[in-house]
Amino acid sequence: MRLIQWIAILFSIALVLHPSRNIPQTIKWDINYQLKSIYQPGEVVEFKSDYPLAVARLDGKTLTPIFGLRSYWGTAGFQRRDQFTIYGEFFDRKPNWLMSHLFHTTEYFFTLHGKIDRLPIDQASKLQLSRKTWSKMDDKFAQEKRAQSRKIRTAMKQSQGNFTNYCFKKPLNSFIVSDFASPRTLPNGKSYYHTGLDMRARTPTPLPAAARGRVLLAEKMIVPGNIVILDHGGGIVSRYLHLSQIDVKPGDYLEQGDIIGLTGGTGRVEAPHLHFEIVWKGRGMDPLNFIEFSKARCSNNGTVRNLNP
């Protein structure tokens, strides 16, 4: 009888210590959360959870958490598709050591799907570029333009730290001359979606930073003209194009309102203006929508404000 008891004890210990105990039990989570029926291109997609998520992604990119609020946000790419998927995981861990070894951790996962309303690319308007302007950036400069685009992407990947500053402002209070995501066609027949917001600006107008940030790139290029990129942490950057003068250099730290340079008409432009962008992890955001989103969460000390006290 005692031998049987010892065998039972050893068997129980083996079950507790067996590596399979660390394999979570996976269950599909019927989450009680509804996305909007339709999103505009570059619109903030925000998701809120009753539980702290171990994984929260939008089309493979990790969503930005609003710390302490169990809220996550990002934006969907719209250049090549008109829908997106949010995927999340939550681990129901056991309350103590004994329970965690006697029972599997439960892993819940969920998916949510959303749609994007965008103008068809065949409705693009043709850019009215002068021959002189186009001759400086036409197809014979294709290799150089690709190299500069790679340099911009590399610079944006140098974003550091978490995104915690939700106090953004429009750099200029001026008339919007071209909307975000409007389809356009170049003189060579290639069409694309506008990646930023064009704001009327006389040359030269002092240009303030939209928010606190670190300069990642500041130089002259073919299409952007004089361009400055600011890092705001967490893969969120702002970009300022077509400047007539740059007054900052890479590595500089700026406060909101510090002067970046002077507006102008360098690069691929029909007329002098400011092209302003907000980019989330390589995806363009609607700057006006993002600024409204951030403004609602901006506290007096520059940190996030709890909308659900």
C-alpha positions as CSV (number, residue, x, y, z in Angstrom):
1,M,0.0,0.0,0.0
2,R,2.8,2.4,0.9
3,L,4.5,1.7,-2.4
4,I,1.4,2.7,-4.3
5,Q,1.2,5.9,-2.3
6,W,4.8,6.7,-3.2
7,I,4.2,6.0,-6.8
8,A,1.2,8.3,-6.8
9,I,3.2,11.1,-5.1
10,L,6.1,10.7,-7.6
11,F,3.6,10.7,-10.5
12,S,2.0,13.9,-9.2
13,I,5.4,15.6,-8.9
14,A,6.3,14.5,-12.4
15,L,3.0,16.1,-13.7
16,V,3.7,19.3,-11.9
17,L,7.3,19.6,-13.2
18,H,6.7,18.4,-16.7
19,P,7.5,21.0,-19.3
20,S,4.1,20.6,-20.9
21,R,2.6,22.5,-18.0
22,N,4.2,25.7,-19.5
23,I,2.2,25.2,-22.7
24,P,-0.8,27.5,-22.5
25,Q,-4.3,26.3,-23.3
26,T,-5.4,28.4,-26.3
27,I,-9.0,29.6,-26.5
28,K,-10.6,32.0,-29.0
29,W,-11.9,35.1,-27.2
30,D,-15.3,36.4,-28.2
31,I,-14.3,40.0,-27.3
32,N,-17.1,42.4,-26.7
33,Y,-15.7,45.3,-28.7
34,Q,-16.9,46.8,-31.9
35,L,-14.8,48.8,-34.3
36,K,-16.3,51.6,-36.3
37,S,-18.1,50.5,-39.5
38,I,-15.7,52.5,-41.7
39,Y,-12.4,54.4,-41.2
40,Q,-11.0,57.2,-43.3
41,P,-7.4,56.8,-44.7
42,G,-4.8,57.6,-42.1
43,E,-7.4,57.8,-39.3
44,V,-6.4,56.7,-35.8
45,V,-7.7,53.2,-35.0
46,E,-8.1,52.9,-31.2
47,F,-8.9,49.7,-29.4
48,K,-9.7,49.4,-25.7
49,S,-9.5,46.3,-23.5
50,D,-10.8,45.3,-20.1
51,Y,-7.6,43.2,-19.7
52,P,-3.9,43.9,-20.1
53,L,-2.9,42.5,-23.5
54,A,0.3,40.6,-24.0
55,V,0.0,41.1,-27.8
56,A,-1.9,43.8,-29.7
57,R,-1.2,44.2,-33.4
58,L,-2.7,46.0,-36.4
59,D,-1.8,44.2,-39.6
60,G,1.3,42.9,-37.9
61,K,2.5,46.1,-36.4
62,T,2.5,46.4,-32.6
63,L,-0.1,48.9,-31.5
64,T,1.0,51.9,-29.4
65,P,-0.3,51.5,-25.8
66,I,-1.6,54.4,-23.7
67,F,0.0,53.4,-20.5
68,G,-2.3,52.9,-17.5
69,L,-5.5,53.0,-19.6
70,R,-5.4,49.6,-21.4
71,S,-6.0,51.5,-24.6
72,Y,-4.0,50.8,-27.8
73,W,-3.9,52.7,-31.1
74,G,-2.3,52.8,-34.5
75,T,-3.3,53.4,-38.1
76,A,-4.0,51.1,-41.1
77,G,-2.1,51.2,-44.3
78,F,-4.4,52.2,-47.2
79,Q,-2.1,52.5,-50.2
80,R,-2.7,49.0,-51.4
81,R,-5.7,47.7,-49.5
82,D,-9.0,48.9,-48.0
83,Q,-9.3,46.7,-45.0
84,F,-7.2,45.8,-41.8
85,T,-7.1,43.3,-39.0
86,I,-6.4,43.8,-35.3
87,Y,-5.0,40.7,-33.5
88,G,-4.7,40.4,-29.7
89,E,-3.7,38.0,-27.0
90,F,-4.4,37.9,-23.3
91,F,-2.9,35.4,-20.8
92,D,-5.0,34.4,-17.8
93,R,-2.1,33.5,-15.4
94,K,-2.7,31.6,-12.2
95,P,-2.6,33.5,-8.9
96,N,0.2,31.5,-7.2
97,W,3.1,29.1,-7.8
98,L,1.1,26.0,-7.0
99,M,-1.9,26.8,-9.2
100,S,0.4,27.8,-12.1
101,H,2.1,24.3,-11.9
102,L,-1.1,22.3,-11.5
103,F,-3.0,24.0,-14.3
104,H,-2.2,25.3,-17.7
105,T,-2.1,29.1,-18.3
106,T,-5.0,30.0,-20.5
107,E,-4.2,32.1,-23.6
108,Y,-7.1,33.9,-25.2
109,F,-6.8,35.4,-28.7
110,F,-9.1,37.5,-30.8
111,T,-9.3,39.2,-34.2
112,L,-11.2,42.3,-35.3
113,H,-11.6,43.5,-38.9
114,G,-12.1,47.0,-40.2
115,K,-12.7,48.7,-43.5
116,I,-11.1,51.9,-45.0
117,D,-13.0,54.3,-47.3
118,R,-10.6,55.7,-49.9
119,L,-10.9,57.4,-53.2
120,P,-10.0,55.2,-56.2
121,I,-6.6,55.9,-57.5
122,D,-8.0,56.3,-61.0
123,Q,-9.7,59.5,-59.7
124,A,-6.3,61.2,-59.3
125,S,-5.8,64.8,-60.3
126,K,-2.7,65.6,-62.3
127,L,0.0,67.7,-60.6
128,Q,0.6,71.0,-62.5
129,L,4.4,71.0,-62.3
130,S,6.4,73.3,-64.5
131,R,8.7,71.8,-67.0
132,K,11.7,73.4,-65.2
133,T,10.7,71.8,-61.9
134,W,10.0,68.3,-63.4
135,S,13.2,68.3,-65.4
136,K,15.1,68.4,-62.0
137,M,13.4,65.2,-60.7
138,D,12.1,63.2,-63.7
139,D,12.8,59.6,-64.4
140,K,16.5,60.1,-65.1
141,F,16.9,60.7,-61.4
142,A,15.0,57.5,-60.4
143,Q,18.1,55.8,-58.9
144,E,19.0,58.8,-56.8
145,K,15.4,59.3,-55.6
146,R,15.2,55.6,-54.5
147,A,18.4,56.0,-52.5
148,Q,17.0,59.1,-50.8
149,S,13.8,57.3,-50.0
150,R,15.8,54.5,-48.4
151,K,17.7,57.1,-46.4
152,I,14.4,58.5,-45.1
153,R,13.1,55.1,-44.1
154,T,16.4,54.2,-42.4
155,A,16.3,57.5,-40.4
156,M,12.7,56.9,-39.3
157,K,13.7,53.5,-38.0
158,Q,16.0,55.2,-35.5
159,S,13.0,56.3,-33.4
160,Q,13.8,55.7,-29.7
161,G,11.9,55.3,-26.5
162,N,8.2,55.1,-25.9
163,F,5.6,57.5,-27.2
164,T,4.2,59.4,-24.2
165,N,3.8,63.0,-25.4
166,Y,0.2,63.5,-26.6
167,C,0.4,67.3,-27.0
168,F,0.6,68.0,-30.8
169,K,-0.3,71.2,-32.6
170,K,-0.5,72.2,-36.2
171,P,2.8,73.8,-37.1
172,L,0.9,76.6,-39.0
173,N,-2.6,78.0,-38.6
174,S,-3.1,78.4,-42.4
175,F,-5.4,77.3,-45.2
176,I,-5.2,73.7,-46.2
177,V,-4.4,73.6,-50.0
178,S,-4.3,69.8,-50.4
179,D,-5.8,67.1,-48.2
180,F,-4.2,63.9,-46.8
181,A,-4.6,60.8,-49.0
182,S,-5.9,62.7,-52.1
183,P,-4.9,60.7,-55.2
184,R,-2.5,62.4,-57.6
185,T,-0.8,61.7,-60.9
186,L,2.7,62.8,-61.9
187,P,3.6,64.0,-65.4
188,N,5.0,60.6,-66.2
189,G,1.6,59.0,-65.6
190,K,2.4,57.4,-62.2
191,S,-0.4,57.9,-59.6
192,Y,-0.1,57.8,-55.8
193,Y,-1.9,58.9,-52.6
194,H,-0.8,62.2,-51.0
195,T,1.1,61.2,-47.8
196,G,0.7,64.5,-45.9
197,L,-1.1,67.8,-45.5
198,D,-0.3,70.8,-47.7
199,M,-0.6,74.1,-45.8
200,R,-0.4,77.5,-47.4
201,A,2.8,79.3,-46.3
202,R,4.5,82.4,-47.7
203,T,8.2,82.2,-48.2
204,P,9.9,82.6,-45.7
205,T,7.6,81.8,-42.7
206,P,9.3,80.6,-39.5
207,L,8.2,77.0,-38.9
208,P,7.7,75.7,-35.4
209,A,7.9,72.1,-34.3
210,A,4.5,70.5,-33.9
211,A,5.6,68.7,-30.7
212,R,8.7,67.9,-28.6
213,G,11.1,65.7,-30.5
214,R,14.6,64.8,-31.6
215,V,15.9,65.6,-35.1
216,L,16.5,62.4,-37.1
217,L,17.2,64.0,-40.5
218,A,17.8,67.5,-41.8
219,E,19.0,67.9,-45.4
220,K,18.2,68.7,-49.0
221,M,16.7,66.1,-51.3
222,I,15.2,65.9,-54.8
223,V,11.5,65.4,-54.2
224,P,11.1,66.6,-50.6
225,G,13.4,69.6,-51.1
226,N,14.7,70.7,-47.7
227,I,13.3,68.1,-45.3
228,V,13.4,67.8,-41.5
229,I,12.2,64.7,-39.6
230,L,11.5,64.8,-35.9
231,D,11.3,61.6,-33.7
232,H,8.6,61.6,-31.0
233,G,9.3,58.1,-29.7
234,G,7.6,54.7,-30.3
235,G,8.0,54.9,-34.1
236,I,6.0,58.2,-34.4
237,V,7.7,60.9,-36.4
238,S,6.7,64.2,-37.9
239,R,8.1,65.4,-41.3
240,Y,8.4,68.9,-42.7
241,L,9.0,69.3,-46.5
242,H,9.9,72.0,-49.1
243,L,11.6,74.3,-46.6
244,S,13.7,77.3,-47.9
245,Q,16.0,77.1,-44.9
246,I,16.9,74.5,-42.3
247,D,18.0,75.7,-38.8
248,V,18.5,72.4,-37.0
249,K,20.7,69.4,-37.4
250,P,20.4,65.6,-36.6
251,G,20.6,65.0,-32.8
252,D,19.1,68.3,-31.8
253,Y,16.3,68.1,-29.2
254,L,13.4,70.5,-29.8
255,E,10.5,71.7,-27.6
256,Q,7.1,72.3,-29.1
257,G,7.2,75.7,-30.9
258,D,11.0,75.7,-31.4
259,I,11.9,76.9,-34.9
260,I,12.9,74.2,-37.4
261,G,13.6,76.5,-40.3
262,L,11.7,78.6,-42.9
263,T,8.9,77.5,-45.2
264,G,9.6,77.6,-48.9
265,G,9.1,75.9,-52.3
266,T,12.0,73.5,-52.7
267,G,11.6,70.1,-54.2
268,R,8.6,68.8,-56.2
269,V,6.1,71.7,-55.7
270,E,3.5,73.5,-57.8
271,A,3.9,76.6,-55.5
272,P,5.5,77.4,-52.1
273,H,3.8,75.6,-49.2
274,L,4.4,73.4,-46.2
275,H,4.0,69.7,-46.6
276,F,3.4,68.3,-43.1
277,E,3.3,64.6,-42.2
278,I,2.7,62.4,-39.1
279,V,4.0,58.8,-39.6
280,W,3.2,55.9,-37.3
281,K,5.7,53.0,-37.7
282,G,6.1,53.8,-41.4
283,R,2.5,54.4,-42.1
284,G,1.1,57.8,-42.9
285,M,-1.5,59.3,-40.6
286,D,-4.0,62.0,-41.3
287,P,-2.3,64.9,-39.5
288,L,-5.5,66.7,-38.6
289,N,-7.2,63.5,-37.3
290,F,-4.1,62.6,-35.2
291,I,-3.8,66.1,-33.7
292,E,-7.4,66.0,-32.6
293,F,-6.8,62.5,-31.2
294,S,-3.7,63.8,-29.3
295,K,-5.3,67.0,-28.2
296,A,-8.1,65.1,-26.4
297,R,-5.5,63.2,-24.4
298,C,-3.1,66.1,-23.7
299,S,-2.8,67.2,-20.0
300,N,-1.3,70.4,-18.8
301,N,2.1,68.8,-18.0
302,G,2.4,67.3,-21.5
303,T,1.5,63.7,-20.5
304,V,-1.5,61.6,-21.4
305,R,-4.8,62.6,-19.8
306,N,-7.2,59.9,-18.6
307,L,-10.5,60.2,-20.5
308,N,-12.1,57.5,-18.3
309,P,-11.5,58.4,-14.7
